[in-house]
Amino acid sequence: MTNISVFLPCRAGSERIFHKNIKPFAGIKNGLLEIKLQQLLKIPQITEIFLSTNDNLIIEYVNSLNNSKIILDIRPEYLCTSATSTDELIQYVPSVINNAEHIMWTHVTSPMCNEKDYEKAINQYFSSLKQGYDSLMSVTSLRKFLFYKDGKTVNYDKNIELWPRTQTLDPIYEANSAFFINSIKNYLSYKDRIGKTPFFYELDSIKTFDIVWVDDFKIAEIIYNNL
């Protein structure tokens, strides 16, 4: 079995939902972080979870778990502001996870994406490497009528058919950010969390529900409880 490390970013100071990552969620005391850690710790291919944070509440909670698979990375404050770009954080990852060969980047804000989804994706990643792909990212397939600002269609030809059936449209893939799996070699070479030929791993939309706004948090609690 080939092992994999996880990068789990959880900065303090959410501007939309106060203490979003660790506030109680769906009756779970330590919320989204507790859910995500429980999911990740169940996955045999994962050898270590690098939790990157500057949040004292998260640091206190993780220390209380006393789990050797969870490694706290106290992230520098300049990489924890609302102005910090994802590109900056991506370039930071190899300095934290420098002994791993493969990295899965995921978020606590996708609680419906669970251990079974991760296991399947990890297995697909290693299979895909043998097929010529160099990385994997979760995507949502969109079959909708998409237009550019100038009125031109994105994914079908109006000269052939004005309004084709949606199931016949060419799919457009949205990176839904549930997870990205890549080699440390690619992180260093391309300064990106995917390589040049990523495998598009399709997830059901319910699995990719991402909590950004206050309303998202409330809706996610309902979905999670019903699942």
C-alpha positions as CSV (number, residue, x, y, z in Angstrom):
1,M,0.0,0.0,0.0
2,T,1.3,3.4,-1.0
3,N,0.9,6.0,1.8
4,I,-0.3,9.5,1.6
5,S,-0.1,12.7,3.7
6,V,-2.9,15.2,4.2
7,F,-2.7,18.9,4.3
8,L,-5.7,20.4,6.2
9,P,-5.7,24.2,6.3
10,C,-7.8,25.7,9.2
11,R,-6.9,29.3,9.8
12,A,-8.6,31.5,12.5
13,G,-10.6,34.6,11.7
14,S,-13.4,33.5,9.4
15,E,-15.1,36.8,8.4
16,R,-18.5,35.2,7.6
17,I,-19.0,32.5,10.3
18,F,-17.3,33.1,13.7
19,H,-15.1,30.1,14.6
20,K,-16.5,28.3,11.6
21,N,-14.1,25.4,11.7
22,I,-14.6,24.4,15.4
23,K,-18.0,25.8,16.5
24,P,-20.6,23.1,17.4
25,F,-22.2,21.6,14.2
26,A,-25.2,19.3,14.0
27,G,-24.8,18.4,17.7
28,I,-21.1,17.7,17.4
29,K,-19.1,19.7,20.0
30,N,-16.0,20.5,18.0
31,G,-17.9,20.8,14.8
32,L,-16.5,20.5,11.3
33,L,-13.0,19.9,12.4
34,E,-14.0,17.0,14.6
35,I,-16.0,15.5,11.8
36,K,-13.2,15.8,9.3
37,L,-10.5,14.4,11.6
38,Q,-12.7,11.4,12.4
39,Q,-13.1,10.8,8.7
40,L,-9.5,11.1,7.9
41,L,-8.2,9.0,10.8
42,K,-10.3,6.0,9.5
43,I,-8.4,5.9,6.2
44,P,-5.6,3.3,6.2
45,Q,-3.7,4.9,3.3
46,I,-3.2,8.1,5.3
47,T,-0.2,8.0,7.5
48,E,-0.2,11.6,8.8
49,I,-2.5,14.7,8.8
50,F,-0.8,18.1,8.8
51,L,-3.3,20.5,10.4
52,S,-2.1,24.0,9.5
53,T,-3.6,26.6,11.7
54,N,-3.1,29.8,13.8
55,D,-6.3,29.2,15.8
56,N,-5.7,28.7,19.5
57,L,-9.0,26.9,20.0
58,I,-8.0,24.4,17.3
59,I,-4.5,24.0,18.7
60,E,-6.0,23.3,22.1
61,Y,-8.5,20.7,20.8
62,V,-5.9,18.9,18.6
63,N,-3.4,18.7,21.5
64,S,-6.2,17.2,23.7
65,L,-6.6,14.3,21.1
66,N,-3.0,13.3,21.6
67,N,-3.0,11.4,18.3
68,S,0.4,10.8,16.7
69,K,-1.1,10.9,13.2
70,I,-2.1,14.5,13.6
71,I,0.8,16.9,13.2
72,L,0.1,20.6,14.2
73,D,1.6,23.2,11.9
74,I,1.5,26.6,13.5
75,R,1.1,28.6,10.4
76,P,2.8,32.0,10.2
77,E,0.4,34.9,10.6
78,Y,1.3,36.4,7.2
79,L,-0.2,33.3,5.6
80,C,-3.4,33.5,7.7
81,T,-5.0,36.7,6.6
82,S,-8.0,37.2,4.3
83,A,-5.6,38.6,1.8
84,T,-3.4,35.5,1.7
85,S,-3.7,33.9,-1.7
86,T,-4.2,30.2,-2.3
87,D,-1.1,30.3,-4.4
88,E,1.0,31.5,-1.5
89,L,-0.4,28.7,0.7
90,I,0.3,26.1,-2.0
91,Q,3.9,27.2,-2.2
92,Y,4.1,26.9,1.6
93,V,3.0,23.2,1.7
94,P,6.4,21.6,0.7
95,S,8.1,23.4,3.6
96,V,5.7,21.7,6.0
97,I,5.4,18.3,4.4
98,N,8.9,17.6,3.2
99,N,9.2,13.8,3.7
100,A,6.0,12.7,2.0
101,E,5.7,11.5,-1.6
102,H,2.0,12.2,-2.1
103,I,-0.3,14.9,-0.6
104,M,-4.0,15.1,-0.4
105,W,-5.3,18.7,0.3
106,T,-8.8,18.8,1.7
107,H,-11.0,21.1,3.8
108,V,-13.2,20.8,6.9
109,T,-15.9,22.8,5.2
110,S,-17.0,19.8,3.1
111,P,-18.4,17.5,5.8
112,M,-20.5,15.4,3.5
113,C,-17.4,14.2,1.7
114,N,-16.5,11.2,4.0
115,E,-13.9,8.5,4.5
116,K,-15.4,6.3,1.8
117,D,-15.2,9.1,-0.8
118,Y,-11.6,9.7,0.2
119,E,-10.6,6.1,0.0
120,K,-12.1,5.7,-3.4
121,A,-10.4,8.8,-4.6
122,I,-7.0,7.8,-3.2
123,N,-7.2,4.4,-4.9
124,Q,-8.2,6.1,-8.2
125,Y,-5.3,8.5,-7.9
126,F,-2.7,5.7,-7.7
127,S,-4.5,3.8,-10.6
128,S,-4.5,7.0,-12.6
129,L,-0.8,7.5,-12.2
130,K,-0.3,4.2,-14.1
131,Q,-2.6,5.6,-16.9
132,G,-0.6,8.7,-17.6
133,Y,-2.3,11.2,-15.3
134,D,-0.1,13.0,-12.8
135,S,-2.6,14.2,-10.2
136,L,-6.3,14.1,-9.2
137,M,-8.9,16.7,-8.3
138,S,-12.6,16.4,-7.3
139,V,-14.9,18.0,-9.8
140,T,-18.6,18.6,-10.5
141,S,-19.8,17.9,-14.0
142,L,-22.0,20.7,-15.4
143,R,-24.4,20.1,-18.2
144,K,-26.0,23.5,-18.4
145,F,-26.5,26.2,-21.0
146,L,-23.3,28.3,-20.5
147,F,-22.5,31.6,-22.3
148,Y,-19.7,34.0,-22.6
149,K,-20.4,37.7,-21.9
150,D,-20.6,38.4,-25.7
151,G,-23.5,35.9,-26.0
152,K,-21.5,33.1,-27.6
153,T,-22.1,29.6,-26.2
154,V,-19.4,27.8,-24.2
155,N,-20.4,24.1,-24.5
156,Y,-22.6,23.7,-27.6
157,D,-23.0,25.1,-31.1
158,K,-26.2,27.2,-31.7
159,N,-25.7,26.9,-35.4
160,I,-26.5,23.2,-35.1
161,E,-29.2,23.4,-32.4
162,L,-30.5,26.4,-30.5
163,W,-31.6,24.5,-27.4
164,P,-30.3,20.9,-27.3
165,R,-31.3,18.5,-24.6
166,T,-29.1,19.1,-21.5
167,Q,-28.0,15.5,-21.4
168,T,-26.5,15.8,-24.8
169,L,-24.4,18.9,-23.9
170,D,-20.6,18.5,-23.6
171,P,-19.9,18.5,-19.8
172,I,-17.9,21.4,-18.3
173,Y,-16.0,20.5,-15.1
174,E,-16.0,22.7,-12.0
175,A,-13.2,22.2,-9.5
176,N,-15.3,21.9,-6.3
177,S,-12.3,21.9,-3.9
178,A,-13.4,18.8,-1.9
179,F,-9.9,17.4,-2.4
180,F,-6.8,17.6,-4.5
181,I,-4.2,14.8,-4.7
182,N,-0.7,15.4,-6.0
183,S,2.9,14.4,-5.6
184,I,5.3,16.5,-3.6
185,K,7.4,16.5,-6.8
186,N,4.7,18.3,-8.7
187,Y,4.2,20.8,-5.8
188,L,7.9,21.7,-6.2
189,S,8.0,21.7,-10.0
190,Y,4.7,23.5,-10.8
191,K,4.0,25.3,-7.5
192,D,0.4,23.9,-7.8
193,R,-1.8,21.4,-6.0
194,I,-2.5,19.7,-9.2
195,G,-0.1,18.7,-12.0
196,K,-0.3,19.2,-15.8
197,T,-2.6,16.2,-16.5
198,P,-5.0,15.8,-13.6
199,F,-7.7,13.1,-13.4
200,F,-11.1,14.6,-13.0
201,Y,-12.8,12.7,-10.2
202,E,-16.5,13.4,-10.3
203,L,-18.4,13.7,-7.0
204,D,-22.2,14.0,-6.5
205,S,-23.2,17.5,-5.7
206,I,-24.3,16.6,-2.2
207,K,-20.8,15.5,-1.4
208,T,-19.3,18.7,-2.5
209,F,-21.5,21.1,-0.5
210,D,-19.1,23.7,0.8
211,I,-19.8,25.9,3.8
212,V,-18.9,29.5,3.1
213,W,-21.9,31.6,4.3
214,V,-24.0,31.5,7.5
215,D,-26.9,30.1,5.5
216,D,-24.6,27.3,4.2
217,F,-23.8,26.3,7.8
218,K,-27.4,26.0,8.7
219,I,-28.3,24.1,5.5
220,A,-25.3,21.8,5.9
221,E,-26.4,20.8,9.4
222,I,-29.8,19.7,8.1
223,I,-28.2,17.7,5.2
224,Y,-25.6,16.1,7.6
225,N,-28.3,15.1,10.1
226,N,-30.4,13.6,7.4
227,L,-27.6,11.7,5.8
